[in-house]
Amino acid sequence: MGLTLLVLGCLSAATGTTSAEDAMDPLTYDARTRGPVPIPPGERDLQSVVARPWFKVSDEGIPLEGQSFDRAGDLLFTDAGSGRVLRLTADKRLTTVVPANDLNLGGLAVHKDGRIFAAGTGGFRRGSIVSVRPDGSDMRTVIPPEVGYVVNDLVFDARGGFYFTDFRGTSTEPKGGAYYVAPDLRTVTPVLPHLALANGVALSPDGKTLWVTEFGRNILHRIDLADATTPTPLGTTVAYHFTGPAPDSMRADSNGNLYVALYGQGRVLVLNRNGIPIGQVLLPGRDEGHNLLSTSLALKPGTDELFIVTNDGDGGQGSNIFHARGFAKALPLFSHR
């Protein structure tokens, strides 16, 4: 018997026949799944545009954050690694507003009096919020490090108060949250506690809906507000679950559409006012693993122009701002009502 099996095995090898397992087709990559960050199946058929390069900030992969436009129409943003606040004029002149510091300033927002408010993570241990005049002078502490927040991003309402996110915790130990600072800039009230690395924050055009992203759990929260600090009954919902890395900062346009920068994916996902995806902006080079660290964006007031900051890490393409057009015009500054 043993000799017979040996002979049959040799004959099989000689004639080139294979077993059923050897003949099975392997899994293969295709155009939709090739690359480090393929678009998830549920988002592949969305209307998509590719952003264009607009300005190179640095040949190095420095972490850009916090884009906001000021009253003069200049684009403000930060180098979160050094804490610098930078200004880029319409004719593309880059200057420093706040020099390097140890606050790790990231998220920015402009108060209706023109002062620039900046959120600092403080090395993810001692976060704070400071304000400066448009020229960077007269720095004042609004939220001191001693309070214990790791402040990530902020957005003003029409009254002059603002919401900020607390970037603490993990996916299994949610210690962060979303908070409201009253117009007196002293009273802080929790709005949505127990979040895992709360990150982006945005308001609807009428100021009645607050949006918050959880970086640690890939979640978009929608909070319908009865007043500045109180959700309506049944007013807190998880509007969307993201796939892959990870929702960062976001902005809303005049139609209530929400533009969410996906850190690690090199794209911006656009959702309508109900949290349903309706489009996306892709950054050049993402299929080859470049420009993936898209952290933040700004909508230029009164236009449909979208500006996205990203960096390429150690990929060799530095830190850049990309330009695209969205669904609707951005609100004028200070127009939440």
N, C-alpha and C positions, 0 to 999 in steps of 0.2 A: 504493500500500500504506500509506504513512504517513498519508494523508488518511483511509483507511478505518479504521485503528486509532484515530485521533483522534475520528472520529464515533462509533465503538463505545464509547469511553471516556466521551464526553459522554452517550450514551444510558444507560450503566450508572449514571452519577452521577444522571441525571435520574430514573431509575426506582427508585433507592435500593437496588439490589442490592449485596451485599458479597462480598468474597473469602472463601475457606474460613478463612484465617488471622484475618480480622476477626471471624468468627463463633465462634472458640474461646472457651471459658469461662475467665475469669481465676481465679487463686488468690484466695481470700477468707478472712478471719479468721472463726472461729466462737467459740462460748463457751469451747471448750477451748484455743484458741490465742491469744485476745485477751489483751492485757496484757503487761507486761514480763517476767514469769517464769511462763509456762504450765507446769503440772505435766507432766513427761516422760511419754510414752505408757505406759511400763512401770509407772508409779506412779499413773495416773489412777483405777484401780478399787480402790485401797486404801481401807479404812475410814478416814474422815476426820472430824475434829471441828474446830470453830473456837474458838480460845481467847478468853477474855473479858478486857477491861481490868481490872487489879487495882490498880495504883498508878502514878501519873505522877511520875517522878523529876525531870524538868526539862522546861521548855518548849523548851530548846535540844537539838540532836541530839548529845549527848555519848556517847562510846563506852562503853557498859556492858559489863562482863565478869564472869566468875569466880564465879557464884553458888554458895554453900554455906551450909548451916544449921549453927549452932553448938549447943552443949549446951543453951542456954536456949531453943532453938526460934526464935531470931531469924535472919533472912535476911541474910547477908553478901554483898556484891558490890563491884565496883570501878568507878571512873571511870578507864579506862585512859589517857585523855588527860592528866589531872592526876596520876595515881597514887594518888588517894585510895581508901581502903577505907571503905565505908559499911555501916551496920547499919540494917535495917528491922525493927521489932518487930512482934509479932502484931497490935497495935492501930494499926499503920501510923505509928509515929513514926520519922522518919529522922534519924540522927545520924552524925557522922564519927568513925571509929575511928582512921584514920591520915590526917593532913592531906596536902595537896598536896606532891609531891616530884618528883624527876627520875628515878625508877626506872621509871616507866610500869608500875606494878603492874597485873596483869591476872588471871591464874588464881589461885584460892584453894583451900586445903584446910585442914581442922582436924585437928591432931594429937590423939592420944588423951589427952594431958596438958592439952588445952584451948587450947594456943597456936595462933595463926593463921599459916599459912605462905602467903606471897604470891610469885608469880612475876612478875618484871619484865623487859620486853623491852629497857629501857634505850635507847630510841630506835632499836631494831633494830640496835644496835651493841655495847652493853655490858650484856648481860642479867645478872640475878642472882636469887637467892632469899633472902628475909628472913623472919624469924619475929618475931611480937609477942605479948604477952599479950592476953587478950580485951579489955582496955581500951585497947589500942594502945600500951602502954608497953614498955620494955625491948626495943627493936628489935635483933635480932642477925642477922648475915650468915651464911647457910648455904652458899650458892654465890656466890662473889665475882665481880664483873664481869671481873676479870683472866683468868678461866678461858676466856672467849671464847664461851660459849653465849648464844643469844638465847632465854631461857626463856619458854615460852608457857603451859603448863598442867601440873598435877600431881595425883596421886592417891596416898593412903596405902594400904599393906597392913596386915594384922593385926599384923605384927611391929614396926611403927613406922617402917619404911623407906618410901620413896616413889619413884614413877616420875615423870619429867618429860619434856617434849618440848622439842626445840631447833629453833626456828623460823628456820632458815637455808636458804639455797640458792634454786634456781629449778627449774622443771620439767625443765630440761635439765642443771642442775648441782646435784644433790641433796647438800647439805652438812649437813643437819640429821639428827636421829635421836631415838630414845627411849632414856633412861638410867635406871638405878636407883641410888638413894642408900640405902646400908645404914642400919640403925637407929642406928649410931654417928654418923650425919649427917656423915661424912667421906669414906667410900669410895664413889666413883662408878664404875659399870660400864656400858659400852654394852650395850644389849639388841637394838636394831634400828637399825643405822647406815644412812647413805646415803639419807635421806629428803628430799623436797622440801617444805620448810616444814612440818615435823611440828607438828601443832596439838593436837587433842583426845586425851585419854588416859583410859581407864576400865578397871576390873577387874570380872570376873565375880563373882557372889556367893560362890563358893568360893575366890576369889583365884588360880585356876589358869589363867585366860585373860586376857591383856592385849589391849586394843583400842587402836589408834592411827590417827588420820586424817592423811592427807597433803593439806594445803590446796593445794599446788602441782600435784598430779597427780590430785586428786579420787578418792582411794583410801582404802578402809578396810582396815586390816591386822588379822588375828587371829593372836595368838601364844599357842600352848599352852605352858605353862611346866613344865619339869621341876623347876626351883627358881626362886628369885627372879630370876635373871639368865640362865638357860639355857633356850632353847626346846627342846622335845622333838624327836626325829627326825621330820621331815615336819610340824613344828609351826608353821611360818610360812607363812601363805597370804594372798592378797588376797581378802577375803571379798566386797567389793562395789566397783563403780565408780559414782560419782555422776555425774549429768548437770547441767551448768550450774554456777553459783556455789554454793558451795564448802564442804566440810565443816569445821566449826569444833569447838567443845567438845561433850562428850557425857557421859552418865551411864547407869548400868545399874540396873534394878530388881531385886526379889528373885527374879523368874523368869528373870533373865539377859537380858531384853530391853534393847536399846540405843537410847537416844534421842539423835539427832544433830542439833544445830542447824546449819541451812544458811544461812551468811552470804551475803546477797544474794538470798535467796528468800523470806524471811518465813515460814518453816515449820520444823518439826521432823519428821524422818523417823524412824520406829521400826522397828528390825530385831530379829528374834528371836535367840536365842543362837547360831544358825548363820549369822547375817548375811543372813537373808532378810527383805525388807521386809514388814511386816504392818499398818502403819497410819501415819498422819501427823496432825500438829497444824498447822493453818493460822492465821496471824495476821490479824486484821481489816485491811482496806485493802490487802492485798498485790496484788490484781488491779488496783488503781489506782496501784500503785507506792509505797505507804506501808508503813512498818514492816518493810522488807526486811532491814535489817542485824541479823538475829538471830544473836547470837554465842554465847550460853551459856544454860544452864538448870540448875535444881536440882529434885530430887525430895525432898519433905519426908519425913524419916525416919518410918517407921511408917504412912505414908499413901500413897494413889495420886495425891496432888496434885503438879502439875507447874507450875513457875514459870519463865517465859521472859523474858530481857531482850533488848531491841532498841532501836535508835534510828532515827529517820526522816531522818537526814542533814539536808539543806536542804529537806526536804519539808514542814516546818511543823508536824509533830505531835510533835516533841520526842522524849524518851527515856522508855520505859515498861516496866513489868513486866506480863506477861499470865499468866493462870491457866487451867489445863485439868486434866483427869484422865487418867491413863495406864492401862495394862493391869493393872498389879500394884502392890502396895505397895513403897515404897522400903525398903531395908535400914535397920535402926537404925544410928546412928553407931558406927563402930569395930567392925563386925560381920563383916568378911571373915575367913574361917576356912579 
